[in-house]
Amino acid sequence: MARVTQAALGIGCLSGGAPALHAAQWSFAPQASMSVDDDSNRYLGADARNTQSLYVNPSAVFQWSSDTTQFSLTPWLMWQQITASEYADVHSESLTGQYNWTGELGQLTLQGGVSDYSTLATEIPDTGLVAPGLNRRSKQGALSFTHLQSERRSLILQVSWLDLGYYGPNSEFANLVSGYKYATVSVGEMFNLAPQTSLTPTVFDNQVMTPLSFENSRESGLRLNFEHNFTERTFLKAIAGASQQSSQEIVVSDDGAAGLQRSVQPTSRIGALGGFTVSLATLRGHLDVDYANSLQPYSGGVVAQRQTLTLSDTQSVTENVDVRVSAARIQNNRAAVELGIDRAFYDTATFGVDWRFAEFWQLHSEVGATHTDTATYESVEPALPVTEWRVALSVSWTPLPSVRTF
């Protein structure tokens, strides 16, 4: 969702040589968009037909700021109507907030939000489990604190919490997805080796918790973040590390006369983590390449390995026209596929054109494709290839924020 850049803080001055006072500001920035699309396979299924949809998306950003603090609140709504009667109309809404405080030797950021999203908007490609009438409800919060120890060293503490659940009339899919809680904590030390280079070793601990105690997972490890600006236009960020994943799994064994027996056994494995981001700013835009090898939390307390490679490019053809191109490959490991919680891979590609035809109005057009295989949902049937084609046209209104200083 779009965020509005903070306006400059007003500064007042008392007569008689008194020190300057930083005025506080309130701002309000409404936004709205309307879109139509044509999709050949909206739910990435084996037996799907072409559908069209219309959706409306209003939102706003309320912001208060002073010389050291900033607070923003963002309500977001989306209604989508699909032409096919077998597909339920979609609604999604969220409310997010953020608080920032900056002092001479520290910076604190608090984030929180609640959301209720259609699985169509959230689960592809998070998981392959999507279905009409199934929604995902979440509550989340995060804290980040940075303490400046010296000109070259900073201590970084981060904590986050996610509480996620599913609901809806589609019991076939609701039985396959269970809610979970995901907690993360990390402590790192950032070293500024040079004005263009920083190195941050970090220890972290993540835990996925579910109502099913035997399916909880925990991941602890060490990662190293490296950032370097080669030039004013070229930036590199690289991450490398390793983690130990501990969980409890159900093991089925044949006990002869007693038949099949199920038992809960603890498991532990060590895996590598890594990734990089390369950004190149051009005279008319920017080119980005991202790769990540990480663990992805799923419903039911499962954590599985995932690799993602994304290439994106945005260039300004004229002062009012931008062109966007992106392609991505998402590869899940065999465990996620065998458990029936995700598809083996996703290949996506999009091409879009944005035209600013008035001061606060933009027209967006996009063509996209997704190639994957069918989700097995623990079925004995083999996965089949699936390809989706999508064309979308939207218009958005983004006026300047209304600002009041006091």
Buried (B, 14 or more C-beta within 10 A) or exposed (E): EEEBEBBEBBEEEEEEEEEEEEBBBBBBBBBBBBBEBBBBBBBBBEEBEEBBBBBEBBBBBBBBBEEEBBBBBBBBBBBBBBEBEEBBBBBBBBBBBBBBBEEEEEBBBBBBBBBBBBBBBBBBBBBBBBBBBBBBBBBBBBBBBBBBEEEEEBBBBBBBBBBBBBEBEBEEBBEBBBBBBBBBBBBBBBEBEEEEBBBBBBBBBBBBBBEEEBBBBBBBBBBBBBBBBEEEEEBBBBBBBEBEBBBBBEEEEEEEEEEEEEEEEEEEEEBEBBBBBBBBBEEEBBBBBBBBBBBBBBBBBBBBBBBBBBBBBBBBEEEEBBBBBBBBBBBBBEEBBEBBBBBBBBBBBBBBBBBBEEEEEBBBEBEBBBBBBBBBBEEEEEBEEBEBEBBBEBBBBBBEBEBEEE
